[in-house]
Amino acid sequence: MSYVEIPGAKVPIRMWTDPAAVEGSALQQLQNVATLPWIKGLAVMPDVHYGKGATVGSVIAMKGAVCPAAVGVDIGCGMSAVKTSLTANDLPGDLSRLRSRIEQVIPVGRGMHDDPVDPGRFHGLATAGWEDFWGRFDGVAEAVKFRQERATKQMGTLGSGNHFVEVCIDAQGLVWLMLHSGSRNIGKELAEHHIGVAQKLPHNQGLVDRDLAVFVADTPQMAAYRNDLFWAQEYAKYNRSIMMALLKDVIRKEFKKAKPAFEPEISCHHNYVAEERYDGMDLLVTRKGAIRAGSGDYGIIPGSMGTGSYIVKGLGNAKSFNSASHGAGRRMSRNAAKRRFSTKDLEEQTRGVECRKDSGVVDEIPGAYKPIEQVIDQQRDLVEVVAKLKQVVCVKG
């Protein structure tokens, strides 16, 4: 489908889904965003759903302003994927040992490494800029400086919620490695600090929703936020690259005889801000639950823990601000999923996948998500499918 346009106060709202299928609370959030004085465009992805602060699956283009709550608290959250030379025939029938090995080297939940991971120990991992990156920590908000030791030990860790590490197989029978994570606790604390600062600024007092408080250009508050935002986005990218290096190490050790080789990594943020130019204007484009899909850009659109994922290539549709969805998108809240589904349902819906099947991950059950095939079909003018992957191992945070 192409987009449907509905009226908004300052700009029309372009939706790559049927507006009637979007819950009322999310539609209201979108209408609230469209009232912002600085807004120049609003695009809505097919995985749209209500989110804290701003709608998940929204692309907000503003001139001289950025809304920290519209970025979200997991700054730089995103995906990485790597195609390997292994085939499905190389995998053992029982994948429990492989899942266990992955869980041993990549801390999940609130876990962290005992000591910071040295990126220099990984063959082929680009370490240029690493020291400069950590040197710039001195310039982030004073409120989080005491977290540096924790931040260094959480580098290369998964986190919780919908974050995951997967081993997948494509239609040709080739094995892929894929993971989803962000800037961990340091990104969350930076986000919450700046959201609090923004909400107290005088120019935000008349907004329809205090969560839409913005920083405006040429102010010290905007300069401080941009500094911390871009640092946290970098942290998230480094975090995923370290995890992928750890994951490759596991694969090399577990499949020594097959001598696995790895293609270049595909990596994309889906909670972030980028400086981009549209219609002759320099804009700050916030993607919350959306990926960049410029012409030729590779991206990753995951489904749920039982349905598979897609590797895509962007078509460069300026109407969506060169964006596409970031996943299947939830169709019910975590609490609703826990009320509706049981561990037996989880076992049935993840049959054939080596993963946790206990009550702790029922809120991530495939039934809590929109059908990924439908989400892909609704954005055929935004991306083309390169590969469809089906997971055989899924490690959940």
C-alpha positions as CSV (number, residue, x, y, z in Angstrom):
1,M,0.0,0.0,0.0
2,S,1.0,3.6,-0.3
3,Y,0.3,6.0,2.6
4,V,-3.1,7.4,3.8
5,E,-3.1,11.0,4.8
6,I,-5.2,12.3,7.7
7,P,-5.4,15.9,8.8
8,G,-3.2,17.2,11.6
9,A,-3.1,20.7,13.3
10,K,0.2,21.9,11.7
11,V,1.0,19.1,9.2
12,P,-0.8,16.2,7.6
13,I,-0.1,12.8,9.2
14,R,1.0,10.2,6.6
15,M,0.2,6.7,7.7
16,W,1.5,3.5,6.1
17,T,-1.4,1.6,7.6
18,D,-5.2,1.8,7.9
19,P,-6.0,4.6,10.5
20,A,-9.0,2.6,11.6
21,A,-6.6,-0.2,12.8
22,V,-4.6,2.1,15.1
23,E,-5.7,2.3,18.7
24,G,-7.2,5.6,19.8
25,S,-4.5,6.3,22.3
26,A,-1.8,6.2,19.6
27,L,-3.9,8.3,17.2
28,Q,-4.3,10.9,19.9
29,Q,-0.5,10.9,20.5
30,L,0.0,11.5,16.8
31,Q,-2.5,14.3,16.7
32,N,-0.6,15.9,19.7
33,V,2.7,15.7,17.9
34,A,1.1,17.4,14.9
35,T,0.4,20.5,17.1
36,L,4.0,21.2,17.8
37,P,5.1,24.6,16.5
38,W,8.4,23.3,15.1
39,I,7.0,20.3,13.2
40,K,7.6,20.0,9.5
41,G,6.3,16.5,8.9
42,L,5.0,13.3,10.5
43,A,5.2,9.8,9.0
44,V,3.6,6.7,10.6
45,M,4.9,3.2,10.1
46,P,2.7,0.1,9.8
47,D,4.0,-1.2,13.2
48,V,2.6,1.9,14.9
49,H,1.3,1.5,18.5
50,Y,1.0,3.6,21.7
51,G,4.3,4.4,23.4
52,K,5.5,6.2,26.5
53,G,6.1,9.8,25.5
54,A,5.5,9.5,21.8
55,T,4.0,6.9,19.5
56,V,6.2,3.9,18.6
57,G,6.5,3.7,14.8
58,S,6.6,7.4,14.3
59,V,9.0,9.6,12.2
60,I,9.0,13.2,13.4
61,A,10.7,15.9,11.3
62,M,11.2,19.2,13.1
63,K,13.1,22.4,12.2
64,G,15.4,23.7,15.0
65,A,13.9,21.5,17.7
66,V,14.0,17.9,19.0
67,C,11.8,16.1,21.6
68,P,13.8,13.8,23.9
69,A,10.7,11.7,24.9
70,A,10.0,11.1,21.2
71,V,13.4,9.5,20.9
72,G,12.6,7.2,23.8
73,V,14.6,6.2,26.8
74,D,16.6,3.5,25.0
75,I,18.6,5.9,22.9
76,G,20.2,4.2,19.8
77,C,18.3,0.9,20.2
78,G,18.6,-1.0,17.0
79,M,19.6,-4.2,15.2
80,S,22.6,-6.0,13.8
81,A,22.7,-9.0,11.5
82,V,25.5,-11.0,9.9
83,K,25.3,-13.7,7.2
84,T,27.6,-16.6,7.7
85,S,29.0,-19.4,5.5
86,L,27.3,-22.0,7.7
87,T,24.3,-23.9,6.4
88,A,21.3,-25.5,8.2
89,N,23.0,-28.9,7.8
90,D,26.0,-27.7,9.9
91,L,23.7,-27.2,12.9
92,P,23.1,-30.0,15.4
93,G,19.7,-31.4,16.1
94,D,19.8,-30.3,19.7
95,L,20.5,-26.5,19.9
96,S,20.3,-26.2,23.6
97,R,24.1,-26.3,24.0
98,L,24.5,-23.4,21.5
99,R,21.9,-21.3,23.3
100,S,23.6,-22.0,26.6
101,R,27.0,-21.0,25.2
102,I,25.6,-17.7,23.9
103,E,24.0,-17.0,27.3
104,Q,27.3,-17.6,29.0
105,V,29.2,-15.0,27.0
106,I,26.6,-12.3,26.6
107,P,25.0,-11.1,29.9
108,V,21.2,-10.7,29.7
109,G,18.7,-8.8,31.8
110,R,20.5,-6.5,34.2
111,G,23.7,-8.5,34.0
112,M,27.0,-7.1,33.0
113,H,30.6,-8.3,32.4
114,D,32.9,-8.8,35.4
115,D,35.5,-6.6,33.6
116,P,35.1,-4.3,30.6
117,V,35.4,-6.1,27.3
118,D,38.6,-5.3,25.4
119,P,37.6,-4.7,21.7
120,G,41.2,-5.3,20.7
121,R,40.9,-9.0,21.4
122,F,38.5,-9.5,18.5
123,H,39.9,-10.2,15.0
124,G,38.4,-7.8,12.5
125,L,36.5,-5.6,14.9
126,A,37.0,-1.9,14.0
127,T,38.3,-0.2,17.1
128,A,39.1,3.2,15.6
129,G,37.7,6.0,17.7
130,W,37.2,3.8,20.8
131,E,39.4,5.8,23.1
132,D,38.0,9.1,21.8
133,F,34.5,7.8,22.4
134,W,35.2,7.0,26.1
135,G,37.2,10.3,26.4
136,R,34.0,12.2,25.5
137,F,32.3,10.7,28.5
138,D,33.7,13.6,30.5
139,G,31.4,15.9,28.5
140,V,28.1,14.2,29.3
141,A,25.6,15.3,31.9
142,E,27.0,15.5,35.4
143,A,24.0,13.6,36.7
144,V,25.2,10.4,35.1
145,K,29.0,10.7,35.4
146,F,29.1,8.4,38.4
147,R,27.8,5.6,36.1
148,Q,30.9,5.3,34.0
149,E,32.2,2.0,35.6
150,R,28.8,0.4,35.1
151,A,28.6,1.7,31.6
152,T,31.9,0.2,30.7
153,K,30.9,-3.2,32.1
154,Q,27.5,-3.1,30.4
155,M,29.1,-2.6,27.0
156,G,28.5,-5.8,25.1
157,T,25.4,-6.9,27.1
158,L,21.8,-7.5,25.9
159,G,19.4,-6.0,28.4
160,S,15.8,-7.1,28.9
161,G,12.3,-6.6,27.4
162,N,12.2,-7.3,23.7
163,H,16.0,-7.4,23.2
164,F,17.3,-10.7,21.8
165,V,20.1,-12.6,20.2
166,E,19.1,-15.1,17.5
167,V,20.6,-17.7,15.2
168,C,18.5,-17.8,12.0
169,I,18.2,-19.6,8.7
170,D,17.3,-18.0,5.4
171,A,15.4,-19.4,2.4
172,Q,18.7,-20.7,0.9
173,G,19.5,-22.6,4.1
174,L,22.3,-20.2,5.1
175,V,22.8,-19.3,8.8
176,W,22.5,-15.7,10.0
177,L,23.3,-14.1,13.4
178,M,21.1,-11.4,14.6
179,L,20.7,-9.2,17.7
180,H,18.6,-6.4,19.1
181,S,19.8,-4.0,21.8
182,G,20.5,-0.4,22.7
183,S,22.4,1.9,25.0
184,R,21.6,0.0,28.2
185,N,21.2,1.8,31.5
186,I,23.5,4.7,30.6
187,G,21.3,5.7,27.6
188,K,18.2,5.4,29.8
189,E,19.6,7.7,32.5
190,L,20.8,10.3,30.0
191,A,17.3,10.3,28.4
192,E,15.4,10.6,31.7
193,H,17.7,13.4,32.8
194,H,17.2,15.5,29.6
195,I,13.4,14.8,29.5
196,G,13.2,16.2,33.0
197,V,15.2,19.3,32.0
198,A,13.0,19.9,28.9
199,Q,9.8,19.7,30.8
200,K,10.8,22.6,33.0
201,L,11.6,25.0,30.1
202,P,9.3,28.0,29.7
203,H,8.5,27.4,26.0
204,N,7.1,24.0,26.8
205,Q,4.6,25.0,29.4
206,G,1.7,25.5,27.0
207,L,2.0,22.1,25.1
208,V,-0.9,19.7,24.9
209,D,1.2,17.0,26.4
210,R,4.2,17.6,28.7
211,D,5.9,14.5,27.3
212,L,6.3,16.4,24.0
213,A,8.6,19.0,25.6
214,V,11.4,20.0,23.2
215,F,14.8,21.6,23.1
216,V,15.2,24.4,20.6
217,A,18.2,25.4,18.5
218,D,20.9,27.8,19.8
219,T,20.2,27.1,23.5
220,P,22.6,25.6,26.0
221,Q,20.0,22.9,26.8
222,M,19.8,21.8,23.2
223,A,23.6,21.7,22.9
224,A,23.9,19.6,26.0
225,Y,21.2,17.2,24.8
226,R,22.7,16.8,21.3
227,N,26.1,16.0,22.8
228,D,24.7,13.3,25.1
229,L,22.2,12.0,22.5
230,F,24.9,11.4,19.8
231,W,27.2,9.9,22.4
232,A,24.5,7.4,23.6
233,Q,23.7,6.5,20.0
234,E,27.4,5.7,19.5
235,Y,27.4,3.6,22.7
236,A,24.5,1.6,21.4
237,K,26.3,0.9,18.1
238,Y,29.5,-0.1,19.9
239,N,27.4,-2.3,22.3
240,R,25.9,-4.2,19.4
241,S,29.3,-4.6,17.6
242,I,30.9,-6.0,20.8
243,M,28.0,-8.5,21.3
244,M,28.2,-9.5,17.6
245,A,32.0,-10.1,18.1
246,L,31.3,-12.2,21.2
247,L,28.6,-14.1,19.2
248,K,30.9,-14.8,16.3
249,D,33.5,-16.2,18.8
250,V,30.9,-18.7,20.1
251,I,30.1,-19.7,16.5
252,R,33.8,-20.2,15.6
253,K,34.4,-22.4,18.7
254,E,31.2,-24.4,18.3
255,F,31.7,-25.1,14.6
256,K,35.5,-25.3,14.3
257,K,35.4,-28.0,11.6
258,A,33.1,-25.9,9.4
259,K,35.5,-22.9,9.7
260,P,32.7,-20.3,9.5
261,A,33.2,-17.1,7.6
262,F,31.1,-13.9,8.1
263,E,29.9,-11.3,5.7
264,P,30.0,-7.6,6.6
265,E,27.6,-6.6,9.4
266,I,24.3,-4.9,8.7
267,S,23.5,-2.4,11.5
268,C,20.7,0.1,12.0
269,H,19.3,2.2,14.8
270,H,15.6,2.5,15.3
271,N,15.3,4.9,18.3
272,Y,17.4,7.9,17.3
273,V,17.8,11.4,15.8
274,A,19.5,12.2,12.5
275,E,20.3,15.5,10.8
276,E,18.8,15.3,7.3
277,R,17.7,17.6,4.5
278,Y,14.3,17.7,2.9
279,D,12.6,20.2,0.6
280,G,15.7,22.5,1.0
281,M,15.4,22.5,4.8
282,D,17.9,21.1,7.4
283,L,15.7,19.1,9.7
284,L,16.1,17.0,12.8
285,V,14.4,13.7,12.1
286,T,13.5,11.5,15.1
287,R,12.8,7.9,14.4
288,K,11.1,6.1,17.3
289,G,10.5,2.6,16.3
290,A,11.6,3.2,12.7
291,I,14.7,2.6,10.6
292,R,16.3,4.7,7.9
293,A,15.4,3.4,4.5
294,G,17.2,5.7,2.1
295,S,17.9,4.3,-1.4
296,G,20.1,1.3,-1.0
297,D,20.2,1.4,2.8
298,Y,20.2,-2.1,4.3
299,G,17.9,-2.6,7.2
300,I,16.5,-5.2,9.6
301,I,12.8,-5.6,10.4
302,P,12.2,-8.4,13.0
303,G,9.0,-10.2,13.8
304,S,8.5,-11.9,17.1
305,M,10.4,-14.7,18.8
306,G,8.6,-17.3,16.8
307,T,7.8,-15.8,13.4
308,G,11.1,-14.7,11.8
309,S,12.5,-11.5,10.4
310,Y,13.3,-9.6,7.2
311,I,16.5,-8.1,5.8
312,V,15.4,-5.2,3.6
313,K,16.9,-2.6,1.3
314,G,15.5,1.0,1.4
315,L,13.8,2.5,-1.7
316,G,14.4,6.1,-0.6
317,N,10.8,7.3,-0.3
318,A,11.0,11.0,0.8
319,K,7.3,11.0,1.8
320,S,8.3,8.8,4.7
321,F,11.5,10.8,5.3
322,N,13.4,7.8,4.0
323,S,12.0,5.6,6.7
324,A,10.5,2.1,7.3
325,S,9.1,0.1,10.2
326,H,11.4,-1.3,12.9
327,G,9.5,-4.6,13.4
328,A,6.2,-6.2,13.7
329,G,5.0,-3.9,16.5
330,R,3.0,-4.9,19.5
331,R,-0.8,-5.3,19.2
332,M,-1.3,-5.6,22.9
333,S,0.5,-4.4,26.0
334,R,2.8,-6.6,28.1
335,N,0.3,-6.9,30.9
336,A,-2.5,-7.8,28.4
337,A,-0.3,-10.5,26.9
338,K,0.4,-12.0,30.4
339,R,-3.3,-12.0,31.1
340,R,-4.3,-13.6,27.8
341,F,-1.5,-16.2,27.2
342,S,-0.1,-19.0,29.2
343,T,3.3,-20.8,29.1
344,K,1.5,-23.6,27.1
345,D,0.6,-21.0,24.5
346,L,4.2,-19.8,24.4
347,E,5.4,-23.4,23.9
348,E,3.0,-23.9,21.0
349,Q,3.8,-20.6,19.3
350,T,7.6,-21.1,19.6
351,R,7.7,-24.7,18.5
352,G,10.9,-25.5,16.7
353,V,12.8,-22.6,18.3
354,E,15.4,-23.2,21.0
355,C,14.4,-20.5,23.5
356,R,13.0,-19.8,27.0
357,K,9.4,-21.0,27.3
358,D,8.7,-19.9,30.9
359,S,6.4,-17.3,32.4
360,G,9.1,-14.7,32.4
361,V,8.9,-14.2,28.6
362,V,5.1,-14.8,28.1
363,D,4.8,-11.0,27.4
364,E,7.0,-11.5,24.4
365,I,4.9,-14.3,22.9
366,P,4.3,-14.1,19.1
367,G,0.6,-13.6,19.6
368,A,1.3,-10.2,21.3
369,Y,2.7,-8.9,18.0
370,K,1.2,-7.9,14.7
371,P,1.7,-10.3,11.8
372,I,5.2,-9.5,10.3
373,E,4.1,-10.4,6.8
374,Q,1.3,-7.8,6.9
375,V,3.7,-5.2,8.2
376,I,6.1,-5.8,5.4
377,D,3.3,-5.8,2.8
378,Q,2.1,-2.4,3.9
379,Q,5.5,-0.8,3.1
380,R,6.3,-2.1,-0.3
381,D,6.9,1.4,-1.5
382,L,9.4,2.0,1.4
383,V,11.6,-1.2,1.2
384,E,12.3,-4.3,-0.9
385,V,12.9,-7.6,0.8
386,V,16.4,-9.0,0.5
387,A,16.0,-12.1,2.7
388,K,13.5,-13.7,5.0
389,L,15.0,-15.3,8.1
390,K,13.5,-17.9,10.5
391,Q,15.1,-18.2,14.0
392,V,16.1,-21.6,15.3
393,V,17.7,-20.2,18.5
394,C,16.4,-17.2,20.4
395,V,18.1,-15.8,23.6
396,K,15.8,-13.3,25.3
397,G,16.8,-10.6,27.7
